[in-house]
Amino acid sequence: PMYIHLPMAILAGMLGGMIWGAIPGFLKVTTGAHEVIVTIMLNYVAALFGGWTVYAGGTQGQTPGPLWDPTARAISETPDVLHSAQIPWIFGPPYRVHFGVFLALLAVLIIWWLIYKTTVGFEIRTVGQNPKAARYAGIRVEKTVVLTMAIAGGLAGLAGTIETLGLNHKFAPEFGGQVGFDGITVALLGQTHPVGVVFASFLFGALDAGAAKMQFESGVAADIIQVIQALVLAFVAAPLIIKALFRLRSTQDDRHSASLNTSWGGS
């Protein structure tokens, strides 16, 4: 039944994401490997592995992937998931709005509560701001880093699960496009706050959704949307850049004044 199958499928997707996200966290605390580099490298591993599982090799006399749908012929994809594992739609075509939206909002609420209302969230914020001070305060930094990366991976797994079960109803390589990198931009625009990320994601989602229609109806290139998104991000980041520059200049002035005082005192 759906009330068992669908939650289990969603939890399985989140669990897979948590395991995958914990890998760069573990490598960071054990070897010092930078999490950004490791996660980018793991993107290729995940993409190639996912592509292998649905490889349409049967049409070329080669061994097909174990999850490939033979009825798809030369298309690399899985069969449709069972109806009991599909997230129901709220509005049918052409809107394609399903109940996964509420799952995403529920995840935002849970993450907000976790970060700002629990001891675990306090430890995560402390380690993120100053790992040395966190270790001095008795917080297990290594455990917190791995846990944080696992939670992030679980959220990514939830996003992929919602996309697969709610929209595509099947898995195909690169089904999410560049949504992962868009998530980085959305997080920066939302000031890395769960509530801010919601508004930023709706903004970028509306821009992306309107790009194709704008190009079709008015003849304006869809690439202009990427320019608008870049400008929005630049204006949001500008105050932070200016503050950093003034802070750097203030530090240099303080050092210059200190050197003058030392020279004057020495003479």
C-alpha positions as a Markdown table, in Angstrom:
| # | Residue | x | y | z |
|---|---|---|---|---|
| 1 | Pro | 0.0 | 0.0 | 0.0 |
| 2 | Met | 1.0 | 3.6 | -0.6 |
| 3 | Tyr | 1.1 | 4.6 | 3.0 |
| 4 | Ile | 3.9 | 2.1 | 3.6 |
| 5 | His | 5.6 | 2.0 | 0.2 |
| 6 | Leu | 5.9 | 5.8 | -0.4 |
| 7 | Pro | 7.4 | 6.7 | 3.0 |
| 8 | Met | 9.9 | 3.7 | 2.7 |
| 9 | Ala | 11.0 | 4.9 | -0.7 |
| 10 | Ile | 11.5 | 8.4 | 0.5 |
| 11 | Leu | 13.4 | 7.2 | 3.6 |
| 12 | Ala | 15.6 | 5.0 | 1.4 |
| 13 | Gly | 16.5 | 8.0 | -0.8 |
| 14 | Met | 17.4 | 10.0 | 2.2 |
| 15 | Leu | 19.4 | 7.2 | 3.7 |
| 16 | Gly | 21.4 | 6.8 | 0.5 |
| 17 | Gly | 22.1 | 10.5 | 0.4 |
| 18 | Met | 23.2 | 10.5 | 4.1 |
| 19 | Ile | 25.7 | 7.7 | 3.5 |
| 20 | Trp | 27.0 | 9.5 | 0.4 |
| 21 | Gly | 27.3 | 12.8 | 2.2 |
| 22 | Ala | 29.0 | 11.3 | 5.2 |
| 23 | Ile | 31.9 | 10.1 | 2.9 |
| 24 | Pro | 33.4 | 13.6 | 2.3 |
| 25 | Gly | 32.8 | 14.4 | 6.0 |
| 26 | Phe | 34.7 | 11.4 | 7.1 |
| 27 | Leu | 37.6 | 12.1 | 4.7 |
| 28 | Lys | 37.8 | 15.7 | 5.9 |
| 29 | Val | 38.2 | 14.7 | 9.6 |
| 30 | Thr | 40.6 | 11.8 | 8.9 |
| 31 | Thr | 42.8 | 13.2 | 6.1 |
| 32 | Gly | 42.0 | 16.9 | 6.0 |
| 33 | Ala | 40.7 | 16.7 | 2.4 |
| 34 | His | 38.7 | 19.7 | 1.5 |
| 35 | Glu | 35.0 | 18.9 | 1.4 |
| 36 | Val | 34.3 | 21.1 | -1.7 |
| 37 | Ile | 36.9 | 19.2 | -3.8 |
| 38 | Val | 35.8 | 15.8 | -2.5 |
| 39 | Thr | 32.1 | 16.4 | -3.1 |
| 40 | Ile | 32.8 | 17.7 | -6.7 |
| 41 | Met | 34.9 | 14.6 | -7.4 |
| 42 | Leu | 32.1 | 12.4 | -5.9 |
| 43 | Asn | 29.6 | 14.0 | -8.2 |
| 44 | Tyr | 31.4 | 12.3 | -11.2 |
| 45 | Val | 31.5 | 9.0 | -9.3 |
| 46 | Ala | 27.8 | 9.2 | -8.6 |
| 47 | Ala | 26.9 | 10.3 | -12.1 |
| 48 | Leu | 28.9 | 7.5 | -13.8 |
| 49 | Phe | 27.6 | 4.9 | -11.4 |
| 50 | Gly | 24.0 | 6.0 | -11.9 |
| 51 | Gly | 24.6 | 6.0 | -15.7 |
| 52 | Trp | 25.9 | 2.5 | -15.6 |
| 53 | Thr | 22.9 | 1.1 | -13.7 |
| 54 | Val | 20.6 | 2.2 | -16.5 |
| 55 | Tyr | 23.0 | 1.9 | -19.5 |
| 56 | Ala | 21.0 | 0.9 | -22.6 |
| 57 | Gly | 23.7 | -1.5 | -23.8 |
| 58 | Gly | 21.2 | -4.1 | -24.9 |
| 59 | Thr | 20.5 | -2.2 | -28.1 |
| 60 | Gln | 24.2 | -2.3 | -29.1 |
| 61 | Gly | 24.8 | -5.9 | -28.2 |
| 62 | Gln | 26.5 | -5.0 | -24.9 |
| 63 | Thr | 25.6 | -5.8 | -21.4 |
| 64 | Pro | 22.9 | -3.4 | -20.2 |
| 65 | Gly | 22.7 | -1.9 | -16.8 |
| 66 | Pro | 20.9 | -3.9 | -14.1 |
| 67 | Leu | 18.1 | -1.3 | -13.8 |
| 68 | Trp | 17.7 | -0.5 | -17.5 |
| 69 | Asp | 14.1 | -0.7 | -18.9 |
| 70 | Pro | 14.2 | -2.8 | -22.1 |
| 71 | Thr | 11.0 | -1.2 | -23.4 |
| 72 | Ala | 12.8 | 2.2 | -23.5 |
| 73 | Arg | 15.0 | 0.8 | -26.4 |
| 74 | Ala | 18.0 | 3.1 | -26.7 |
| 75 | Ile | 17.0 | 5.4 | -23.9 |
| 76 | Ser | 19.0 | 4.9 | -20.6 |
| 77 | Glu | 16.3 | 4.9 | -17.9 |
| 78 | Thr | 14.6 | 2.7 | -15.4 |
| 79 | Pro | 11.0 | 1.5 | -15.7 |
| 80 | Asp | 8.3 | 3.6 | -14.0 |
| 81 | Val | 8.2 | 3.2 | -10.3 |
| 82 | Leu | 5.1 | 1.5 | -9.0 |
| 83 | His | 2.0 | 3.7 | -8.6 |
| 84 | Ser | 2.1 | 3.2 | -4.8 |
| 85 | Ala | 5.6 | 4.9 | -4.7 |
| 86 | Gln | 4.6 | 7.9 | -6.7 |
| 87 | Ile | 4.0 | 11.2 | -4.9 |
| 88 | Pro | 0.5 | 12.4 | -5.8 |
| 89 | Trp | 0.0 | 15.5 | -7.8 |
| 90 | Ile | -1.9 | 18.5 | -6.5 |
| 91 | Phe | -2.4 | 20.1 | -10.0 |
| 92 | Gly | -2.1 | 18.0 | -13.1 |
| 93 | Pro | -0.5 | 19.1 | -16.4 |
| 94 | Pro | 0.7 | 21.7 | -17.4 |
| 95 | Tyr | 1.5 | 22.8 | -13.8 |
| 96 | Arg | 3.0 | 19.5 | -12.5 |
| 97 | Val | 2.7 | 20.5 | -8.8 |
| 98 | His | 2.8 | 17.6 | -6.4 |
| 99 | Phe | 2.8 | 17.1 | -2.7 |
| 100 | Gly | 6.6 | 17.0 | -2.7 |
| 101 | Val | 6.4 | 20.7 | -2.2 |
| 102 | Phe | 5.0 | 20.1 | 1.3 |
| 103 | Leu | 7.7 | 17.6 | 2.0 |
| 104 | Ala | 10.4 | 20.2 | 1.2 |
| 105 | Leu | 8.7 | 22.8 | 3.4 |
| 106 | Leu | 8.5 | 20.2 | 6.2 |
| 107 | Ala | 12.2 | 19.5 | 5.8 |
| 108 | Val | 12.9 | 23.3 | 6.1 |
| 109 | Leu | 10.9 | 23.4 | 9.3 |
| 110 | Ile | 12.7 | 20.4 | 10.8 |
| 111 | Ile | 16.1 | 21.8 | 9.8 |
| 112 | Trp | 15.3 | 25.2 | 11.3 |
| 113 | Trp | 14.2 | 23.5 | 14.6 |
| 114 | Leu | 17.3 | 21.3 | 14.6 |
| 115 | Ile | 19.8 | 24.2 | 14.0 |
| 116 | Tyr | 18.3 | 26.8 | 16.2 |
| 117 | Lys | 16.4 | 24.9 | 18.9 |
| 118 | Thr | 18.6 | 21.9 | 19.8 |
| 119 | Thr | 21.9 | 21.2 | 21.3 |
| 120 | Val | 23.1 | 19.4 | 18.1 |
| 121 | Gly | 22.3 | 22.6 | 16.2 |
| 122 | Phe | 24.2 | 24.7 | 18.6 |
| 123 | Glu | 27.2 | 22.4 | 18.2 |
| 124 | Ile | 26.9 | 22.6 | 14.4 |
| 125 | Arg | 26.8 | 26.4 | 14.4 |
| 126 | Thr | 29.7 | 26.6 | 16.8 |
| 127 | Val | 31.9 | 24.2 | 14.8 |
| 128 | Gly | 31.0 | 26.1 | 11.6 |
| 129 | Gln | 32.0 | 29.5 | 13.1 |
| 130 | Asn | 35.1 | 28.5 | 15.0 |
| 131 | Pro | 36.3 | 24.8 | 15.2 |
| 132 | Lys | 39.1 | 25.6 | 17.6 |
| 133 | Ala | 36.8 | 27.3 | 20.1 |
| 134 | Ala | 34.3 | 24.5 | 19.7 |
| 135 | Arg | 37.0 | 21.9 | 20.5 |
| 136 | Tyr | 38.2 | 23.9 | 23.5 |
| 137 | Ala | 34.6 | 24.0 | 24.7 |
| 138 | Gly | 34.4 | 20.2 | 24.7 |
| 139 | Ile | 32.5 | 19.7 | 21.4 |
| 140 | Arg | 33.5 | 16.7 | 19.4 |
| 141 | Val | 34.4 | 18.5 | 16.2 |
| 142 | Glu | 35.0 | 15.4 | 14.1 |
| 143 | Lys | 31.7 | 13.8 | 14.9 |
| 144 | Thr | 29.8 | 17.1 | 14.3 |
| 145 | Val | 31.5 | 17.5 | 10.8 |
| 146 | Val | 30.5 | 14.0 | 9.7 |
| 147 | Leu | 27.0 | 14.5 | 11.1 |
| 148 | Thr | 26.5 | 17.8 | 9.3 |
| 149 | Met | 27.7 | 16.4 | 6.0 |
| 150 | Ala | 25.4 | 13.4 | 6.5 |
| 151 | Ile | 22.4 | 15.7 | 7.1 |
| 152 | Ala | 23.3 | 17.7 | 4.0 |
| 153 | Gly | 23.5 | 14.5 | 2.0 |
| 154 | Gly | 20.1 | 13.4 | 3.4 |
| 155 | Leu | 18.5 | 16.6 | 2.2 |
| 156 | Ala | 20.1 | 16.1 | -1.2 |
| 157 | Gly | 18.7 | 12.6 | -1.3 |
| 158 | Leu | 15.3 | 13.9 | -0.3 |
| 159 | Ala | 15.4 | 16.4 | -3.2 |
| 160 | Gly | 16.4 | 13.7 | -5.7 |
| 161 | Thr | 13.7 | 11.4 | -4.3 |
| 162 | Ile | 11.0 | 14.1 | -4.6 |
| 163 | Glu | 12.1 | 14.8 | -8.2 |
| 164 | Thr | 12.0 | 11.1 | -9.1 |
| 165 | Leu | 8.9 | 10.0 | -7.4 |
| 166 | Gly | 6.9 | 13.1 | -7.8 |
| 167 | Leu | 7.8 | 14.3 | -11.3 |
| 168 | Asn | 9.7 | 11.9 | -13.5 |
| 169 | His | 8.4 | 8.6 | -12.0 |
| 170 | Lys | 11.6 | 7.0 | -13.2 |
| 171 | Phe | 15.4 | 7.4 | -12.9 |
| 172 | Ala | 17.5 | 8.7 | -15.8 |
| 173 | Pro | 21.1 | 10.0 | -15.7 |
| 174 | Glu | 21.5 | 13.7 | -15.0 |
| 175 | Phe | 17.7 | 13.9 | -14.3 |
| 176 | Gly | 18.3 | 16.9 | -12.0 |
| 177 | Gly | 20.4 | 19.0 | -14.4 |
| 178 | Gln | 22.4 | 21.6 | -12.6 |
| 179 | Val | 20.1 | 21.8 | -9.6 |
| 180 | Gly | 22.9 | 21.0 | -7.2 |
| 181 | Phe | 25.0 | 23.9 | -8.3 |
| 182 | Asp | 21.9 | 26.1 | -8.3 |
| 183 | Gly | 21.4 | 25.1 | -4.7 |
| 184 | Ile | 24.7 | 26.6 | -3.8 |
| 185 | Thr | 23.6 | 29.9 | -5.3 |
| 186 | Val | 20.2 | 29.7 | -3.6 |
| 187 | Ala | 21.9 | 29.0 | -0.2 |
| 188 | Leu | 24.1 | 32.1 | -0.6 |
| 189 | Leu | 21.2 | 34.2 | -1.6 |
| 190 | Gly | 19.2 | 33.0 | 1.4 |
| 191 | Gln | 22.1 | 33.8 | 3.7 |
| 192 | Thr | 22.3 | 30.1 | 4.6 |
| 193 | His | 19.2 | 30.4 | 6.7 |
| 194 | Pro | 16.4 | 27.8 | 6.2 |
| 195 | Val | 13.7 | 30.4 | 5.8 |
| 196 | Gly | 15.8 | 32.6 | 3.5 |
| 197 | Val | 16.5 | 29.6 | 1.3 |
| 198 | Val | 12.8 | 29.0 | 0.8 |
| 199 | Phe | 12.2 | 32.5 | -0.6 |
| 200 | Ala | 15.4 | 32.3 | -2.7 |
| 201 | Ser | 14.5 | 29.0 | -4.1 |
| 202 | Phe | 11.0 | 30.2 | -5.2 |
| 203 | Leu | 12.7 | 33.2 | -6.9 |
| 204 | Phe | 15.1 | 31.1 | -8.8 |
| 205 | Gly | 12.5 | 28.5 | -9.6 |
| 206 | Ala | 10.2 | 31.1 | -11.0 |
| 207 | Leu | 13.0 | 32.6 | -13.1 |
| 208 | Asp | 14.0 | 29.1 | -14.5 |
| 209 | Ala | 10.4 | 28.2 | -15.2 |
| 210 | Gly | 9.7 | 31.4 | -17.0 |
| 211 | Ala | 12.9 | 31.3 | -19.1 |
| 212 | Ala | 11.6 | 28.7 | -21.6 |
| 213 | Lys | 8.2 | 30.3 | -22.0 |
| 214 | Met | 9.8 | 33.8 | -22.4 |
| 215 | Gln | 12.0 | 32.5 | -25.1 |
| 216 | Phe | 9.1 | 30.8 | -26.9 |
| 217 | Glu | 6.7 | 33.7 | -26.7 |
| 218 | Ser | 8.9 | 36.8 | -27.0 |
| 219 | Gly | 12.0 | 35.4 | -28.7 |
| 220 | Val | 14.3 | 36.6 | -25.9 |
| 221 | Ala | 17.2 | 34.2 | -25.2 |
| 222 | Ala | 16.7 | 32.1 | -22.1 |
| 223 | Asp | 20.3 | 32.8 | -21.2 |
| 224 | Ile | 19.3 | 36.3 | -20.0 |
| 225 | Ile | 17.8 | 34.5 | -16.9 |
| 226 | Gln | 21.3 | 33.3 | -15.9 |
| 227 | Val | 22.5 | 36.9 | -16.3 |
| 228 | Ile | 19.7 | 38.1 | -14.0 |
| 229 | Gln | 20.5 | 35.4 | -11.4 |
| 230 | Ala | 24.1 | 36.4 | -11.5 |
| 231 | Leu | 23.3 | 40.0 | -11.0 |
| 232 | Val | 21.0 | 39.2 | -8.1 |
| 233 | Leu | 23.7 | 37.2 | -6.4 |
| 234 | Ala | 26.3 | 39.9 | -7.1 |
| 235 | Phe | 24.1 | 42.6 | -5.4 |
| 236 | Val | 23.5 | 40.3 | -2.4 |
| 237 | Ala | 27.2 | 39.5 | -2.1 |
| 238 | Ala | 28.3 | 43.1 | -2.6 |
| 239 | Pro | 27.8 | 44.3 | 1.0 |
| 240 | Leu | 29.8 | 41.3 | 2.3 |
| 241 | Ile | 32.6 | 42.0 | -0.1 |
| 242 | Ile | 32.7 | 45.7 | 0.9 |
| 243 | Lys | 32.7 | 44.8 | 4.6 |
| 244 | Ala | 35.6 | 42.4 | 4.0 |
| 245 | Leu | 37.6 | 45.0 | 2.1 |
| 246 | Phe | 37.0 | 47.6 | 4.8 |
| 247 | Arg | 38.0 | 45.1 | 7.4 |
| 248 | Leu | 41.2 | 44.3 | 5.5 |
| 249 | Arg | 42.0 | 48.0 | 5.1 |
| 250 | Ser | 41.4 | 48.6 | 8.8 |
| 251 | Thr | 43.7 | 45.8 | 9.7 |
| 252 | Gln | 46.4 | 47.1 | 7.4 |
| 253 | Asp | 46.0 | 50.6 | 8.9 |
| 254 | Asp | 46.3 | 49.2 | 12.4 |
| 255 | Arg | 49.5 | 47.4 | 11.5 |
| 256 | His | 50.9 | 50.5 | 9.9 |
| 257 | Ser | 50.1 | 52.6 | 12.9 |
| 258 | Ala | 51.7 | 50.0 | 15.2 |
| 259 | Ser | 54.9 | 50.0 | 13.1 |
| 260 | Leu | 55.0 | 53.8 | 13.2 |
| 261 | Asn | 54.6 | 53.7 | 17.0 |
| 262 | Thr | 57.3 | 51.1 | 17.4 |
| 263 | Ser | 59.7 | 53.1 | 15.2 |
| 264 | Trp | 58.9 | 56.4 | 17.0 |
| 265 | Gly | 59.4 | 54.7 | 20.4 |
| 266 | Gly | 62.7 | 53.1 | 19.2 |
| 267 | Ser | 64.1 | 56.4 | 18.0 |
